[in-house]
Amino acid sequence: MTVDHLNQFLLEVSVILLVAVVAVRISTRSGLPSLLIYLGIGVALGQNGLGVTFNNAELTQVLGYAALVVILAEGGLKTSWKAIKPVMPAATALATLGVAVSVFVTAAGAHWLVGLDWRTSLLLGAIVSSTDAAAVFSVLRMVPLPKRLTGLLEAESGFNDAPVVILVVAFATAGEADAWYVLVGTIIAELAAGAVVGYAVGRIGAYGVRRVALPSSGLYPIAVLALIVLAYAGGALLHASGFLAAYVASVVLGNAKLPHGPAVRGFADGLAWIGQIGMFVMLGLLCTPATMGSAVVPALVVGAVLVFLARPASVLLTMTPFRMPWREQALLSWAGLRGAVPIVLATIPVVYGAESAQQVFNVVFILVVVFTLLQGPTLPLVARWLRIGEGDLGQDLGIESAPLEKLHGQLLSVALAPGSLMAGVEVGELRLPKGAAVTLVVREGSSFVPDKTTVLRPADELLVVTTDEVAEAAEKRLRAVDRGGKLAGWLNGR
């Protein structure tokens, strides 16, 4: 590649990224999922558009896996363990037993209604039965849901990639597929090993990052992302679930109160956006719309079975034992969004040279586009219709910590969530421990230095400076006032 070719390539990439960034704004205003716009950009650039030729399914699979690791890392770093801990048993059931139900119901529909052979039907069912982390995380940013449902959806989308990848590889490999009990044993073993690897890397990595004083704050995000990639690679090389290892490691690291936490999450957020944009554009380039006409009807039939039968059945069978109300089950069924993951997984049979691989890819591509367009924009409407997500959602107080190493202190950035009982409390009534003080209040775009009689208002942001010795006590006190108001600590033992 010459310098001129490199300059031309960089120009094209920069234009695509700028168009994609503008597309995010358009999708936010219109409710159209941004992934569809990115796919559209890829299709417009491809063989039936501007003529860019790209048909390397193996490269797409490799880069898609890399992008999925970054997306899982971003989601895990922002996932609150407090939010997902109560729903871990339910999320695990939905990501394993629920996936199995979805695979077989979808496969039965593909076999009996579309006429595919059983092996191809099972392969197709496995590919489309995984919810997409990127789609779920992006929608949850815009749809206010109760913390229990949000945590359940986040954990499910982080967990269910692992068993699905195992099933897709098993059904796509030439020769007889392993017996069902062998597949079940393999899935359990790889999930367990992946969780152990991810937890170990996360805990050891968090210990090291907190105790190694790096010379630049910009090195902390790099170190954290390297640890998450290490968890993925280590898990995969040990024949464990690399995706689960990466997600578990990112959750552990994200909840470990690392130095420069906001910078770490901001860096991961930017990389995840680049990963999403690149992955969807590349998948769009890989598709050839002129050859997809015969896949439209099968895609609509299989998609209808998946969305209206398989997903509700998997939710009903796995969530009923946890006594989940039917309205929440209905929303959980509709929120099972598909995105890049099924399309990336659809490249596996192409790479393996499986029978009907191109047909499966075309069906999956059309299914994802049509049903993401159906489910994504309507999810807020369904939530309102089911009367879920209205009123006070009990959001946690947002507190970010940045270390002040040379001063042996910390700077806490505190954001009052909707419904916070801290609103209406005077600064002096916070009763912060000695060594901590509110130094600045940001209100409606303006900032000022408060005094003890300053009354806090909804949506205020506070800067609290505290010594290392009382930082934990100060944060604990702020959260107590957030939940219990000015009398926290005096009444009900709070």
Secondary structure, DSSP 8 states (H G I E B T S, - for coil): --HHHHHHHHHHHHHHHHHHHHHHHHHHHH---HHHHHHHHHHHHSTTTT------HHHHHHHHHHHHHHHHHHHHHT--HHHHGGGHHHHHHHHHHHHHHHHHHHHHHIIIII---HHHHHHHHHHHTS--HHHHHHHHTTS---HHHHHHHHHHHHHTHHHHHHHHHHHHSSS----HHHHHHHHHHHHHHHHHHHHHHHHHHHHHHHHS--S-TTHHHHHHHHHHHHHHHHHHHTTS-HHHHHHHHHHHHHTS--TTHHHHHHHHHHHHHHHHHHHHHHHHHH--GGG-GGGHHHHHHHHHHIIIIIHHHHHHHHHGGGT--HHHHHHHHHT----HHHHHHTHHHHHHT-TTHHHHHHHHHHHHHHHHHHHHHHHHHHHHHTT-S-S------EEEEEEEGGGTEEEEEEE--TT-TTTT-BGGGG---TTEEEEEEEETTEEE---TT-B--TT-EEEEEEEGGGHHHHHHHHHHHHHHGGGBTTBTT-
